[in-house]
Amino acid sequence: MIRDMHPEELHLLRDFLYDAISVLKEYRGQGIGTALMKAMLEHLREAGYKRASLSVQKANYAVKMYMKLGFGIFSENDGEYIMLVTLT
């Protein structure tokens, strides 16, 4: 789990918010979700953001994709992970 942030820095996790990204079942497995996330992360880098975070249900198939994109688990509760990636 990622634990290098001081509690006072948690407000940084709220600097950018996207509502949701979803790919219809019939289009999954074609790299569309990965391409969308890569484009969003690149846009955030170019805009000067240092980190990005998201919440995802633990059972969501996309957890593996987020990890491949560099996200780590920052915290969790019974049903979801809060994931964080450093944008360098």
Secondary structure as a PSIPRED ss2 file (coil, helix, strand):
# PSIPRED VFORMAT (PSIPRED V4.0)

   1 M C   1.000  0.000  0.000
   2 I C   1.000  0.000  0.000
   3 R C   1.000  0.000  0.000
   4 D C   1.000  0.000  0.000
   5 M C   1.000  0.000  0.000
   6 H C   1.000  0.000  0.000
   7 P H   0.000  1.000  0.000
   8 E H   0.000  1.000  0.000
   9 E H   0.000  1.000  0.000
  10 L H   0.000  1.000  0.000
  11 H H   0.000  1.000  0.000
  12 L H   0.000  1.000  0.000
  13 L H   0.000  1.000  0.000
  14 R H   0.000  1.000  0.000
  15 D C   1.000  0.000  0.000
  16 F C   1.000  0.000  0.000
  17 L C   1.000  0.000  0.000
  18 Y C   1.000  0.000  0.000
  19 D C   1.000  0.000  0.000
  20 A C   1.000  0.000  0.000
  21 I C   1.000  0.000  0.000
  22 S C   1.000  0.000  0.000
  23 V C   1.000  0.000  0.000
  24 L C   1.000  0.000  0.000
  25 K H   0.000  1.000  0.000
  26 E H   0.000  1.000  0.000
  27 Y H   0.000  1.000  0.000
  28 R C   1.000  0.000  0.000
  29 G C   1.000  0.000  0.000
  30 Q C   1.000  0.000  0.000
  31 G C   1.000  0.000  0.000
  32 I H   0.000  1.000  0.000
  33 G H   0.000  1.000  0.000
  34 T H   0.000  1.000  0.000
  35 A H   0.000  1.000  0.000
  36 L H   0.000  1.000  0.000
  37 M H   0.000  1.000  0.000
  38 K H   0.000  1.000  0.000
  39 A H   0.000  1.000  0.000
  40 M H   0.000  1.000  0.000
  41 L H   0.000  1.000  0.000
  42 E H   0.000  1.000  0.000
  43 H H   0.000  1.000  0.000
  44 L H   0.000  1.000  0.000
  45 R H   0.000  1.000  0.000
  46 E H   0.000  1.000  0.000
  47 A C   1.000  0.000  0.000
  48 G C   1.000  0.000  0.000
  49 Y C   1.000  0.000  0.000
  50 K C   1.000  0.000  0.000
  51 R E   0.000  0.000  1.000
  52 A E   0.000  0.000  1.000
  53 S E   0.000  0.000  1.000
  54 L E   0.000  0.000  1.000
  55 S E   0.000  0.000  1.000
  56 V E   0.000  0.000  1.000
  57 Q E   0.000  0.000  1.000
  58 K C   1.000  0.000  0.000
  59 A C   1.000  0.000  0.000
  60 N C   1.000  0.000  0.000
  61 Y C   1.000  0.000  0.000
  62 A C   1.000  0.000  0.000
  63 V H   0.000  1.000  0.000
  64 K H   0.000  1.000  0.000
  65 M H   0.000  1.000  0.000
  66 Y H   0.000  1.000  0.000
  67 M H   0.000  1.000  0.000
  68 K H   0.000  1.000  0.000
  69 L C   1.000  0.000  0.000
  70 G C   1.000  0.000  0.000
  71 F C   1.000  0.000  0.000
  72 G E   0.000  0.000  1.000
  73 I E   0.000  0.000  1.000
  74 F E   0.000  0.000  1.000
  75 S E   0.000  0.000  1.000
  76 E E   0.000  0.000  1.000
  77 N C   1.000  0.000  0.000
  78 D C   1.000  0.000  0.000
  79 G C   1.000  0.000  0.000
  80 E E   0.000  0.000  1.000
  81 Y E   0.000  0.000  1.000
  82 I E   0.000  0.000  1.000
  83 M E   0.000  0.000  1.000
  84 L E   0.000  0.000  1.000
  85 V E   0.000  0.000  1.000
  86 T E   0.000  0.000  1.000
  87 L C   1.000  0.000  0.000
  88 T C   1.000  0.000  0.000
